[in-house]
Amino acid sequence: MKKLLLLLTVLFTVNSFSQVTNEGKPHSWKQLNDTQNIQPNLLPSFDLKAIQDEDKVNDGLFDRPWRFGFMHSVDYGFEQGQWDVLDNGDRIWRILITSPGALSLNVIFDDFFVPEGSTVYLYNNDKTDLLGAYTSIQNQESGILGTWLVQGDSLWIEYYEPANVSGQGRLHIAKATHGYRNAETFNLAKGLNDSGDCNLDVDCPIGSDWEVLKDLNKRSAGILLSGGSGFCSGALVNNTANDGKPYFLTANHCFSNPGAWAFRFGWISPDPVCAATTNSTNGPTNLTISGATLKARSANADFCLVEINSPIPVAWDRVWAGWDKSDNFPDFQVSIHHPRGDIMKVCRDDDPATKEVNAGAQTWEILGGASGGWELGVTEPGSSGSPLFDQDGRVIGQLFGGAAACSGTNDNGAFDYYGRFGVSWDTGATAATRLKEWLDPAGLNPDFIDSFPPLIAYALDGAVGISIPNIVCGDTEVNPTITLTNFGTGDITSATIEWNIDGGANTTINFNGNLAQNESEIYNIGPITISAGTLEINATLTDVNGITDENTANDNATNTANIDDSYLTTQVNLELTTDDYAEETSWEFRDSNGTVLYSFGPYQETTDDNTTFNYSFDVSENECYTFEIFDEFGDGICCGFGNGSYSLTTDNSTIIFSGGEFSGDSEITEIGIGDDLGVSDNLAQNIIMYPNPASELLNINITINNQDYTYSIINILGQVIREGSLNNGVNSVSINNIDTGLYFVKVEDNTTNKSVVNKLIIK
């Protein structure tokens, strides 16, 4: 599985703008000619042959990076370069970094601050490759800035500082990358013509039924330089506010500190080559932008969503791709990507993707073998994170891994797999591990949305949406809202909405007023009394301005909230396995008044690393508790630095929560305790699982007369790896091809919504 990319994590955060103007020229080119007296800073040598030998192995492995360059740690500041003072008092600082044999060089600043009026440029010895100007727009709170690549083995960095801001600038370079896998024809990018001969440039024909959608969606796709030494692909994605917020979707395994990321859009060959040995010609290279902020990521469907720290310039003519969260099977699928960091490519598979579990993640699989893999084109390393579009041109996933590759001008017929967008939408426990809070700020909860700007603009286009607030422990009522939004070019002056709860009697909302394009009207339809089970709210926009809406696709909305029963237990048990940095981890268990009842941490450095601890908390009936786990570094306890995890269970081993992968300072689980212990105990007594440990088959014996049972096998990270239906009596469940280790088996009575969870050891 050769698409996975693990990249260096740079330990900083960002909160500001980072757009490169890509215009102008360095002041020294006109005002200073002497370069002979500037001594080069020579990067250390490294064993290139050994690195290349590693690449031959790592490119095909599941958990290894695909890299284009060797990153050096450096310590370059103003002391290492040369200052020149101009006649008017302005100053120019230049530094020369060289690395013999490099095909490209790029750097990461860990302290970048330039005052207004100053500029920073990067260029090569013969001045054929120029990047910049970087200006005060790029200043970020973290001081981090990652640059794009400059061709050649010598890199000049030039800082111009006007006299009126003398001494205010700061520049320090922490990383410099020697690019060793770049093509000879190269300009502000890695790898022109590095990818295999079976690839199709994005403007190659792939079928008349998708040509218009391809021309639209290629404007959303981009190439990502992550961690300073590796490449992934991804795309701008739309949100329900249709406001052009620069959200960029890629793969979780592409993650490093987004503050040092650099992006490039619109790199398209003007003379497309379609599965041939001919080289593609170079295209535009100036749409680059730097810096982003993490919004959400998860290994469950291998997704990572960031917000680029600068607005995308209007002149770039970009598109934010639409998406479909319904998780319905596509008719066919298309991917747009940058294999091996090459110029933009496209591939198409006419066999509908299937749903499979790959590497513990919920994925769409492009079937290989007899199905033949991709019909047109292929993916390769560097394509990771690229969008998978359905027949309607909406994103349904992002590339996780696979075995597809070129065999000459044909593909090898092997499989690929993509994390499923529908799983990424709301499977995570918090906003930091799912998409819905970021891509649905309007609370519309649609199954799909189209691109922004839209391919088709309607004069009259109303949309209805439903938002249900998070239901927390102890809540007895909730206040949902219904939103009417105008996505049309004309004003909405009247509208009628019919809504109901759980399919019951309709209630009517009449709007009279004026909504301009992208404006909304919000109606509070609460409070609604809640109890255990599922709350479903349905809404339909029946007319707009007294007539039928021109676009009826977004006139119906349904939203549901699962209202968990209280847990029936006298104790809550915590099992915690630390990661490689136990000293960053601590936790608290609190009651409804916020009183800390139990706590521990931070754990001991080294001695407590990768160690399992068990605790029990006494709890009372009809009370709400909060468990909060803290990570001082803000990267959770899984999976970049050790496979830490934790689980909270009842006294009969029912899982309350299990996980370990979270971002931010902490993760919170709320736990409600009920007052009827007999119900859960009765279910547990009538469901027997054996043998344990097991190796090939697990027997689940159900002695209660009820036909509606389901089971799930869950790993220690909370990921469902197998599930199915059960009948009364003995059910034999295959556990072949599941790795050895500790798992949880959940059996649920779908009639009563009660469940039992037991630990299972697979040997």
DRENKEBA-453499 format. One record per residue (C-alpha): residue number from 0; residue in one letter; x, y, z. Coordinates in steps of 0.02 Angstrom, whole numbers, plus 50000, padded with zeros to 5 digits. Last residue first. Layout:
  resi  resn     px     py     pz
   NUM     a      X      Y      Z
...
This chain:
  resi  resn     px     py     pz
   762     k  49744  49237  50951
   761     i  49592  49348  50956
   760     i  49550  49408  51132
   759     l  49371  49465  51156
   758     k  49302  49588  51283
   757     n  49115  49590  51304
   756     v  48987  49723  51261
   755     v  48800  49709  51293
   754     s  48668  49818  51214
   753     k  48496  49889  51244
   752     n  48402  49980  51105
   751     t  48244  49886  51159
   750     t  48197  49818  50988
   749     n  48371  49833  50915
   748     d  48444  49715  51045
   747     e  48629  49753  51023
   746     v  48778  49637  51037
   745     k  48947  49725  51051
   744     v  49108  49624  51040
   743     f  49263  49717  51102
   742     y  49438  49678  51040
   741     l  49610  49637  51111
   740     g  49746  49567  50996
   739     t  49778  49455  50847
   738     d  49740  49530  50677
   737     i  49572  49490  50597
   736     n  49590  49384  50439
   735     n  49470  49250  50504
   734     i  49348  49306  50638
   733     s  49199  49211  50568
   732     v  49041  49224  50671
   731     s  48946  49067  50721
   730     n  48771  49107  50788
   729     v  48694  48993  50921
   728     g  48512  49022  50962
   727     n  48405  49171  50916
   726     n  48466  49261  50762
   725     l  48609  49383  50731
   724     s  48646  49519  50602
   723     g  48815  49588  50549
   722     e  48971  49686  50593
   721     r  49160  49683  50568
   720     i  49301  49809  50591
   719     v  49209  49942  50690
   718     q  49341  50068  50748
   717     g  49343  50118  50932
   716     l  49532  50129  50943
   715     i  49538  49966  51043
   714     n  49458  49871  50900
   713     i  49270  49844  50882
   712     i  49177  49687  50827
   711     s  48994  49732  50799
   710     y  48839  49625  50822
   709     t  48656  49645  50775
   708     y  48496  49577  50850
   707     d  48315  49584  50790
   706     q  48236  49412  50808
   705     n  48187  49417  50992
   704     n  48155  49264  51099
   703     i  48299  49282  51224
   702     t  48426  49139  51225
   701     i  48559  49215  51112
   700     n  48719  49111  51091
   699     i  48865  49200  51005
   698     n  48999  49082  50943
   697     l  49164  49157  50884
   696     l  49256  49066  50744
   695     e  49437  49067  50683
   694     s  49555  49109  50828
   693     a  49463  49131  50991
   692     p  49517  49178  51168
   691     n  49376  49166  51222
   690     p  49268  49028  51151
   689     y  49129  49080  51170
   688     m  48999  49219  51186
   687     i  48841  49202  51291
   686     i  48692  49320  51281
   685     n  48549  49288  51402
   684     q  48633  49345  51563
   683     a  48690  49507  51482
   682     l  48513  49551  51431
   681     n  48447  49524  51608
   680     d  48587  49629  51683
   679     s  48544  49773  51568
   678     v  48361  49775  51622
   677     g  48395  49741  51809
   676     l  48502  49893  51841
   675     d  48358  50015  51832
   674     d  48417  50184  51903
   673     g  48515  50269  51765
   672     i  48692  50341  51757
   671     g  48733  50472  51624
   670     i  48910  50483  51557
   669     e  48987  50631  51466
   668     t  49152  50603  51373
   667     i  49273  50747  51350
   666     e  49434  50759  51247
   665     s  49580  50873  51290
   664     d  49710  51000  51232
   663     g  49672  50996  51047
   662     s  49671  50848  50931
   661     f  49601  50676  50965
   660     e  49650  50496  50931
   659     g  49634  50393  51089
   658     g  49471  50301  51070
   657     s  49343  50204  51168
   656     f  49178  50263  51242
   655     i  49038  50192  51349
   654     i  49080  50012  51306
   653     t  48975  49885  51401
   652     s  49095  49781  51505
   651     n  48967  49723  51637
   650     d  49033  49849  51765
   649     t  49019  49986  51636
   648     t  49158  50033  51515
   647     l  49271  50181  51474
   646     s  49410  50147  51349
   645     y  49581  50222  51318
   644     s  49712  50217  51181
   643     g  49897  50243  51146
   642     n  49970  50179  50984
   641     g  50136  50271  50986
   640     f  50191  50441  50924
   639     g  50084  50475  50770
   638     c  49935  50371  50825
   637     c  49868  50398  50956
   636     i  49879  50483  51125
   635     g  49802  50648  51075
   634     d  49898  50782  50979
   633     g  49880  50934  51095
   632     f  50053  50933  51174
   631     e  49987  50933  51352
   630     d  49863  50794  51317
   629     f  49714  50794  51434
   628     i  49578  50663  51460
   627     e  49409  50722  51524
   626     f  49278  50607  51601
   625     t  49114  50693  51646
   624     y  48978  50622  51757
   623     c  48789  50637  51762
   622     e  48687  50566  51907
   621     n  48525  50467  51917
   620     e  48605  50321  52011
   619     s  48776  50344  52090
   618     v  48952  50308  52026
   617     d  49108  50224  52095
   616     f  49258  50247  51980
   615     s  49373  50101  51934
   614     y  49551  50115  51863
   613     n  49664  50015  51747
   612     f  49835  50064  51677
   611     t  49920  50000  51518
   610     t  50099  50055  51477
   609     n  50171  50124  51315
   608     d  50273  50255  51410
   607     d  50258  50248  51601
   606     t  50445  50229  51636
   605     t  50495  50349  51496
   604     e  50420  50508  51573
   603     q  50307  50476  51720
   602     y  50120  50507  51703
   601     p  50041  50679  51715
   600     g  49936  50627  51794
   599     f  49787  50561  51889
   598     s  49611  50611  51936
   597     y  49458  50550  52030
   596     l  49309  50641  52106
   595     v  49341  50814  52031
   594     t  49189  50920  52073
   593     g  49111  50996  51917
   592     n  48938  50999  51995
   591     s  48880  50858  51879
   590     d  49019  50744  51942
   589     r  49199  50741  51882
   588     f  49327  50611  51822
   587     e  49494  50693  51777
   586     w  49639  50644  51663
   585     s  49826  50664  51628
   584     t  49942  50635  51480
   583     e  50096  50734  51422
   582     e  50218  50634  51531
   581     a  50161  50475  51443
   580     y  50253  50526  51284
   579     d  50274  50366  51181
   578     d  50088  50327  51201
   577     t  49993  50279  51358
   576     t  49868  50137  51372
   575     l  49715  50179  51478
   574     e  49579  50062  51540
   573     l  49446  50158  51636
   572     n  49302  50072  51726
   571     v  49139  50156  51773
   570     q  49054  50079  51924
   569     t  48879  50051  51990
   568     t  48807  50023  51817
   567     l  48654  50051  51710
   566     y  48707  50177  51579
   565     s  48580  50311  51540
   564     d  48493  50285  51375
   563     d  48569  50376  51230
   562     i  48470  50503  51132
   561     n  48520  50480  50951
   560     a  48485  50638  50855
   559     t  48408  50642  50682
   558     n  48398  50768  50541
   557     t  48291  50765  50386
   556     a  48284  50896  50249
   555     n  48185  50923  50090
   554     d  48193  51072  49970
   553     n  48377  51048  49926
   552     a  48355  50951  49763
   551     t  48200  51053  49715
   550     n  48295  51182  49614
   549     e  48173  51296  49521
   548     d  48061  51308  49676
   547     t  47876  51289  49638
   546     i  47775  51450  49648
   545     g  47711  51572  49780
   544     n  47877  51661  49803
   543     v  47949  51493  49855
   542     d  47837  51341  49884
   541     t  47831  51176  49980
   540     l  47998  51183  50072
   539     t  47994  51018  50166
   538     a  48054  50979  50343
   537     n  48081  50819  50442
   536     i  48139  50801  50623
   535     e  48192  50633  50696
   534     l  48229  50605  50882
   533     t  48299  50432  50917
   532     g  48287  50331  51077
   531     a  48286  50382  51259
   530     s  48182  50534  51303
   529     i  48165  50710  51237
   528     t  48046  50855  51266
   527     i  48052  50980  51122
   526     p  48084  51164  51160
   525     g  48089  51204  51023
   524     i  48052  51257  50843
   523     n  48177  51400  50834
   522     y  48165  51475  50658
   521     i  48318  51542  50564
   520     e  48309  51654  50408
   519     s  48457  51647  50289
   518     e  48551  51755  50164
   517     n  48655  51674  50026
   516     q  48568  51777  49888
   515     a  48448  51907  49958
   514     l  48307  51860  50079
   513     n  48160  51979  50091
   512     g  48007  51966  50202
   511     n  47867  51842  50223
   510     f  47904  51666  50283
   509     n  47763  51548  50333
   508     i  47806  51400  50445
   507     t  47679  51259  50451
   506     t  47671  51113  50573
   505     n  47644  50938  50507
   504     a  47571  50793  50607
   503     g  47688  50649  50646
   502     g  47833  50578  50543
   501     d  47953  50571  50691
   500     i  47932  50758  50722
   499     n  47856  50865  50585
   498     w  47891  51010  50468
   497     e  47803  51105  50327
   496     i  47892  51259  50257
   495     t  47809  51396  50154
   494     a  47902  51537  50068
   493     s  47888  51723  50032
   492     t  48000  51866  49972
   491     i  48148  51767  49906
   490     d  48267  51878  49808
   489     g  48346  51824  49642
   488     t  48517  51744  49614
   487     g  48467  51585  49703
   486     f  48548  51506  49857
   485     n  48420  51581  49977
   484     t  48423  51495  50145
   483     l  48278  51442  50259
   482     t  48341  51369  50423
   481     i  48247  51258  50545
   480     t  48307  51257  50724
   479     p  48312  51127  50863
   478     n  48290  51173  51048
   477     v  48312  51018  51158
   476     e  48228  50952  51314
   475     t  48267  50834  51458
   474     d  48456  50859  51456
   473     g  48550  50766  51594
   472     c  48700  50715  51490
   471     v  48716  50819  51335
   470     i  48612  50829  51177
   469     n  48710  50921  51045
   468     p  48600  51048  50960
   467     i  48483  50990  50820
   466     s  48498  51089  50657
   465     i  48377  51071  50513
   464     g  48394  51138  50336
   463     v  48284  51209  50198
   462     a  48346  51276  50033
   461     g  48275  51407  49916
   460     d  48332  51422  49736
   459     l  48245  51546  49620
   458     a  48361  51625  49491
   457     y  48458  51465  49477
   456     a  48646  51456  49447
   455     i  48715  51297  49366
   454     l  48896  51245  49390
   453     p  48889  51327  49560
   452     p  49026  51441  49627
   451     f  49040  51347  49741
   450     s  49009  51164  49705
   449     d  48854  51062  49742
   448     i  48785  51003  49908
   447     f  48738  50829  49967
   446     d  48640  50734  50099
   445     p  48590  50901  50171
   444     n  48610  50937  50358
   443     l  48559  51121  50343
   442     g  48646  51175  50503
   441     a  48716  51333  50421
   440     p  48891  51289  50479
   439     d  48882  51126  50380
   438     l  49059  51096  50317
   437     w  49147  51136  50481
   436     e  49029  51060  50610
   435     k  48994  50910  50497
   434     l  49172  50856  50461
   433     r  49224  50743  50604
   432     t  49368  50715  50727
   431     a  49398  50890  50797
   430     a  49211  50923  50803
   429     t  49199  50784  50933
   428     a  49158  50598  50947
   427     g  49199  50557  50767
   426     t  49076  50465  50654
   425     d  48991  50623  50592
   424     w  49048  50666  50416
   423     s  49204  50557  50404
   422     v  49093  50404  50376
   421     g  48997  50488  50235
   420     f  49160  50550  50159
   419     r  49224  50371  50142
   418     g  49413  50349  50151
   417     y  49475  50295  49980
   416     y  49542  50127  49919
   415     d  49643  50069  49770
   414     f  49645  49899  49682
   413     a  49758  49821  49550
   412     g  49733  49813  49362
   411     n  49916  49850  49325
   410     d  49881  50010  49229
   409     n  49926  50024  49046
   408     t  50056  50137  48961
   407     g  50196  50035  49036
   406     s  50130  49943  49187
   405     c  50071  50089  49292
   404     a  50017  50072  49472
   403     a  49869  50021  49580
   402     a  49915  49941  49747
   401     g  49810  50039  49868
   400     g  49805  50182  49990
   399     f  49701  50318  50074
   398     l  49634  50424  49932
   397     q  49494  50544  49980
   396     g  49307  50514  49983
   395     i  49133  50551  49915
   394     v  49168  50718  49830
   393     r  49029  50773  49711
   392     g  49043  50773  49521
   391     d  48874  50692  49490
   390     q  48948  50524  49439
   389     d  49044  50518  49604
   388     f  49207  50608  49642
   387     l  49356  50537  49737
   386     p  49466  50679  49798
   385     s  49655  50664  49814
   384     g  49720  50631  49990
   383     s  49861  50521  49930
   382     s  49905  50550  49746
   381     g  50087  50575  49797
   380     p  50123  50390  49773
   379     e  50025  50331  49620
   378     t  49848  50335  49550
   377     v  49790  50264  49382
   376     g  49727  50317  49212
   375     l  49570  50257  49124
   374     e  49479  50093  49164
   373     w  49546  50088  49342
   372     g  49552  49919  49427
   371     g  49523  49770  49312
   370     s  49364  49698  49387
   369     a  49443  49525  49377
   368     g  49581  49581  49493
   367     g  49558  49756  49559
   366     l  49408  49838  49640
   365     i  49414  50023  49675
   364     e  49371  50014  49860
   363     w  49274  50145  49956
   362     t  49337  50145  50134
   361     q  49300  50127  50320
   360     a  49472  50120  50402
   359     g  49560  49980  50498
   358     a  49694  49956  50364
   357     n  49557  49930  50236
   356     v  49375  49896  50283
   355     e  49271  49882  50125
   354     k  49126  49971  50042
   353     t  49121  49942  49854
   352     a  49158  50060  49710
   351     p  49045  50053  49558
   350     d  49137  49983  49406
   349     d  49169  50124  49280
   348     d  49333  50181  49357
   347     r  49408  50346  49298
   346     c  49578  50430  49316
   345     v  49639  50610  49305
   344     k  49809  50695  49312
   343     m  49879  50865  49369
   342     i  50068  50892  49343
   341     d  50178  50776  49445
   340     g  50201  50770  49634
   339     r  50225  50582  49625
   338     p  50045  50571  49563
   337     h  49955  50741  49569
   336     h  49767  50706  49579
   335     i  49593  50708  49504
   334     s  49489  50552  49541
   333     v  49333  50489  49451
   332     q  49196  50369  49506
   331     f  49055  50263  49436
   330     d  48872  50232  49479
   329     p  48910  50282  49659
   328     f  48850  50181  49809
   327     n  48758  50288  49936
   326     d  48862  50356  50080
   325     s  48737  50500  50097
   324     k  48879  50622  50131
   323     d  48889  50690  49953
   322     w  49010  50832  49915
   321     g  49028  50991  49812
   320     a  49200  51053  49760
   319     w  49256  51231  49799
   318     v  49309  51306  49632
   317     r  49456  51421  49596
   316     d  49466  51569  49477
   315     w  49640  51624  49535
   314     a  49589  51806  49512
   313     v  49471  51790  49661
   312     p  49621  51762  49775
   311     i  49596  51616  49895
   310     p  49573  51692  50068
   309     s  49724  51663  50178
   308     n  49754  51541  50322
   307     i  49705  51386  50226
   306     e  49577  51292  50331
   305     v  49620  51111  50360
   304     l  49522  50948  50346
   303     c  49609  50781  50366
   302     f  49530  50614  50320
   301     d  49583  50433  50346
   300     a  49408  50358  50366
   299     n  49428  50306  50548
   298     a  49603  50381  50552
   297     s  49531  50550  50599
   296     r  49557  50734  50561
   295     a  49474  50900  50600
   294     k  49505  51088  50589
   293     l  49693  51104  50569
   292     t  49755  51278  50523
   291     a  49843  51320  50360
   290     g  50001  51406  50294
   289     s  50066  51445  50121
   288     i  49993  51490  49950
   287     t  50049  51451  49773
   286     l  49960  51491  49609
   285     n  50117  51538  49510
   284     t  50158  51378  49416
   283     p  50057  51385  49256
   282     g  50090  51235  49142
   281     n  50236  51126  49091
   280     t  50231  51011  48941
   279     s  50188  50829  48966
   278     n  50320  50705  48910
   277     t  50276  50577  48777
   276     t  50273  50395  48833
   275     a  50084  50386  48814
   274     a  49932  50368  48927
   273     c  49851  50533  48873
   272     v  49970  50680  48856
   271     p  49886  50850  48873
   270     d  49963  51003  48790
   269     p  49926  51151  48906
   268     s  49980  51045  49056
   267     i  49890  51091  49217
   266     w  49960  51160  49380
   265     g  49801  51252  49434
   264     f  49833  51253  49621
   263     r  49984  51246  49735
   262     f  49987  51228  49922
   261     a  50120  51251  50056
   260     w  50113  51175  50229
   259     a  50218  51239  50375
   258     g  50070  51295  50481
   257     p  49985  51132  50436
   256     n  50094  51039  50563
   255     s  50104  50865  50487
   254     f  49962  50761  50418
   253     c  49969  50665  50254
   252     h  49910  50507  50343
   251     n  49747  50597  50381
   250     a  49711  50617  50196
   249     t  49661  50780  50109
   248     l  49520  50907  50115
   247     f  49554  51094  50099
   246     y  49435  51222  50174
   245     p  49463  51397  50105
   244     k  49297  51479  50155
   243     g  49216  51515  49987
   242     d  49051  51573  50063
   241     n  48927  51438  50009
   240     a  48862  51432  50189
   239     t  48834  51245  50167
   238     n  49019  51213  50147
   237     n  49122  51186  49989
   236     v  49281  51085  49972
   235     l  49453  51137  49908
   234     a  49546  50982  49852
   233     g  49685  50862  49897
   232     s  49851  50788  49843
   231     c  50003  50737  49943
   230     f  50188  50777  49933
   229     g  50339  50751  50043
   228     s  50493  50838  50113
   227     g  50447  51002  50198
   226     g  50319  50929  50318
   225     s  50181  50937  50190
   224     l  50189  51007  50014
   223     l  50009  50993  49951
   222     i  49951  50983  49771
   221     g  49781  51052  49724
   220     a  49611  51007  49653
   219     s  49465  51130  49654
   218     r  49489  51198  49477
   217     k  49498  51020  49412
   216     n  49320  51006  49477
   215     l  49237  51118  49348
   214     d  49325  51055  49191
   213     k  49296  50878  49255
   212     l  49110  50911  49283
   211     v  49092  50972  49103
   210     e  49187  50820  49038
   209     w  49093  50693  49145
   208     d  48960  50616  49033
   207     s  49066  50649  48877
   206     g  49192  50521  48935
   205     i  49372  50526  49001
   204     p  49450  50649  48877
   203     c  49626  50709  48923
   202     d  49626  50880  49007
   201     v  49681  50807  49174
   200     d  49839  50730  49102
   199     l  49813  50543  49090
   198     n  49930  50422  49178
   197     c  49986  50259  49096
   196     d  50163  50326  49071
   195     g  50204  50331  49256
   194     s  50235  50491  49357
   193     d  50395  50594  49358
   192     n  50342  50697  49206
   191     l  50354  50862  49304
   190     g  50411  50803  49476
   189     k  50423  50936  49606
   188     a  50360  51109  49584
   187     l  50412  51290  49565
   186     n  50483  51255  49393
   185     f  50557  51088  49338
   184     t  50615  51002  49183
   183     e  50750  50888  49253
   182     a  50624  50792  49359
   181     n  50634  50790  49548
   180     r  50678  50641  49660
   179     y  50831  50710  49754
   178     g  50764  50867  49835
   177     h  50882  50925  49973
   176     t  50768  50998  50107
   175     a  50814  51140  50226
   174     k  50742  51153  50401
   173     a  50758  51278  50544
   172     i  50779  51444  50451
   171     h  50772  51603  50555
   170     l  50710  51771  50496
   169     r  50661  51921  50602
   168     g  50623  52097  50541
   167     q  50613  52253  50650
   166     g  50794  52306  50634
   165     s  50763  52444  50508
   164     v  50579  52484  50485
   163     n  50602  52662  50415
   162     a  50758  52609  50321
   161     p  50665  52487  50210
   160     e  50707  52302  50231
   159     y  50739  52184  50086
   158     y  50767  52000  50127
   157     e  50846  51882  50000
   156     i  50855  51693  50007
   155     w  50968  51615  49876
   154     l  50959  51428  49846
   153     s  51093  51325  49760
   152     d  51070  51144  49703
   151     g  50937  51178  49571
   150     q  50753  51218  49557
   149     v  50662  51312  49695
   148     l  50527  51226  49796
   147     w  50380  51299  49892
   146     t  50407  51380  50059
   145     g  50353  51335  50236
   144     l  50320  51474  50360
   143     i  50313  51464  50549
   142     g  50321  51622  50657
   141     s  50185  51548  50766
   140     e  50082  51707  50768
   139     q  50091  51716  50578
   138     n  50172  51844  50463
   137     q  50139  51798  50280
   136     i  50046  51959  50241
   135     s  50203  52051  50296
   134     t  50277  52002  50128
   133     y  50338  51848  50035
   132     a  50379  51905  49860
   131     g  50403  51776  49805
   130     l  50478  51625  49717
   129     l  50598  51640  49571
   128     d  50671  51503  49459
   127     t  50778  51559  49312
   126     k  50890  51672  49419
   125     d  51048  51577  49367
   124     n  51094  51538  49547
   123     n  50920  51495  49608
   122     y  50785  51605  49686
   121     l  50693  51642  49848
   120     y  50621  51814  49885
   119     v  50576  51904  50047
   118     t  50499  52077  50050
   117     s  50486  52225  50170
   116     g  50357  52364  50156
   115     e  50263  52311  50313
   114     p  50377  52223  50436
   113     v  50442  52046  50405
   112     f  50421  51908  50534
   111     f  50471  51728  50506
   110     d  50539  51623  50648
   109     d  50529  51434  50621
   108     f  50563  51457  50436
   107     i  50547  51299  50332
   106     v  50655  51280  50178
   105     n  50655  51219  49998
   104     l  50791  51156  49881
   103     s  50778  51069  49714
   102     l  50872  50948  49602
   101     a  51008  50933  49731
   100     g  51175  50867  49668
    99     p  51281  50978  49780
    98     s  51182  51058  49923
    97     t  51198  51247  49931
    96     i  51118  51382  50039
    95     l  51160  51563  49999
    94     i  51102  51700  50117
    93     r  51059  51879  50072
    92     w  51012  52031  50176
    91     i  50969  52196  50093
    90     r  50956  52361  50186
    89     d  50875  52531  50153
    88     g  50978  52681  50209
    87     n  50957  52784  50050
    86     d  51130  52738  49984
    85     l  51098  52551  50007
    84     v  51161  52450  50155
    83     d  51217  52271  50118
    82     w  51197  52131  50246
    81     q  51273  51959  50223
    80     g  51209  51791  50283
    79     q  51247  51674  50429
    78     e  51217  51801  50568
    77     f  51044  51845  50499
    76     g  50986  51670  50540
    75     y  51026  51492  50489
    74     d  51021  51347  50612
    73     v  50991  51190  50509
    72     s  50899  51024  50524
    71     h  50914  50934  50358
    70     m  50771  50858  50259
    69     f  50804  50731  50123
    68     g  50687  50752  49976
    67     f  50551  50671  49869
    66     r  50471  50566  50004
    65     w  50342  50430  50011
    64     p  50326  50396  50196
    63     r  50311  50222  50273
    62     d  50164  50138  50359
    61     f  50083  50031  50225
    60     l  50234  49984  50121
    59     g  50263  49996  49934
    58     d  50359  50159  49928
    57     n  50456  50105  50083
    56     v  50552  49965  49997
    55     k  50621  50056  49846
    54     d  50630  50214  49952
    53     e  50750  50131  50075
    52     d  50868  50090  49931
    51     q  50856  50272  49876
    50     i  50901  50331  50051
    49     a  51049  50211  50058
    48     k  51110  50273  49889
    47     l  51090  50454  49945
    46     d  51201  50431  50097
    45     f  51204  50608  50164
    44     s  51312  50762  50140
    43     p  51291  50911  50256
    42     l  51213  51070  50185
    41     l  51340  51200  50131
    40     n  51310  51379  50183
    39     p  51385  51478  50041
    38     q  51502  51627  50072
    37     i  51444  51792  50000
    36     n  51599  51881  49931
    35     q  51566  51832  49750
    34     t  51388  51893  49748
    33     d  51419  52072  49693
    32     n  51288  52142  49575
    31     l  51182  52248  49689
    30     q  51046  52375  49642
    29     k  50953  52290  49500
    28     w  50954  52106  49546
    27     s  50979  52155  49727
    26     h  50802  52224  49741
    25     p  50725  52052  49712
    24     k  50594  52045  49575
    23     g  50406  52078  49568
    22     e  50265  51952  49575
    21     n  50224  51785  49652
    20     t  50110  51867  49782
    19     v  50128  51726  49907
    18     q  49981  51711  50027
    17     s  50000  51667  50210
    16     f  49873  51749  50327
    15     s  49855  51723  50514
    14     n  49823  51599  50655
    13     v  49961  51470  50659
    12     t  50022  51334  50777
    11     f  50193  51255  50808
    10     l  50278  51086  50827
     9     v  50336  51035  50655
     8     t  50278  50859  50620
     7     l  50384  50768  50490
     6     l  50280  50670  50368
     5     l  50196  50502  50356
     4     l  50132  50473  50180
     3     l  50029  50324  50130
     2     k  50006  50293  49943
     1     k  50108  50135  49932
     0     m  50000  50000  50000
